[in-house]
Amino acid sequence: MENRLEQLRKERGIKQEELAEALEVSRQTIGSLENGRYNPSIILAFKIARYFKLAIEDIFIYEEESE
């Protein structure tokens, strides 16, 4: 799943550490999310969306795999 987390964070001048603290996760978690190595839990996705005042689907892009 792709996401716009890094883009949104940088546009607002927020450091990974600041975002991590606000969301009560580690800086490594933010880095992993931004690099696509980790998909957030639904709770974390809601926290991120609320933090940026956006809908979850405005941040996380889910594309179903075609078979």
N, C-alpha and C positions, 0 to 999 in steps of 0.2 A: 504494500500500500504506500503510495506516495503522499507527501505532505508539504505544506508551505510554512512549516514552523520556523525554519531558519530565516526565510525571507521576511516573515512577519516580525520576528524578533529583531532583525537587523534594521528594518524600516523604522522601528520604534526606538532604536538605540539602546536595546536591552541586552545585557550580558547574559551568557548561559547561567552563570552563578546566581544572578538576580532572579531569573525566571525559575530556576530550580528551587530557590528559597521560597518564592511566592507559591509554588505548586507543591511544596513539601516533598521534593524528590532530590536525588543527587544530580550534580552537574553532569556526571557520566550518563545518567538516564536521558537528559536533554540532548547530549551529543549523539547517543544511540538513536533517539527518535529522529533527529535531524538527518542522520546518515542512512536511515531506513533499515537499521539493524534490529529495530525493536518496534513493535506496534503497541500503542497504549491500551491499557484496560479501558473499558467504557467509562469508568469513573474518572480516570485521568484525562480522557478525551473531553469529557464535560468540563473538567476544571480548566483545561487549556482553552476551550472555546469561551468559557465564561471570562477568563482572564483577558482575552483579546476582544471580548464583546462581539463574537462572531458565532455563526452556526458551525457545528462540527464539520459538516460537509464543505464549508468554506475553507477549512484548514486541511482536512484529510481527504484524499482523493482515492476512492475505492473503485477499481475496475474489475468486473467479473471476468474470470478467465474463460475464453471460448474453447469448447471441446471439439 
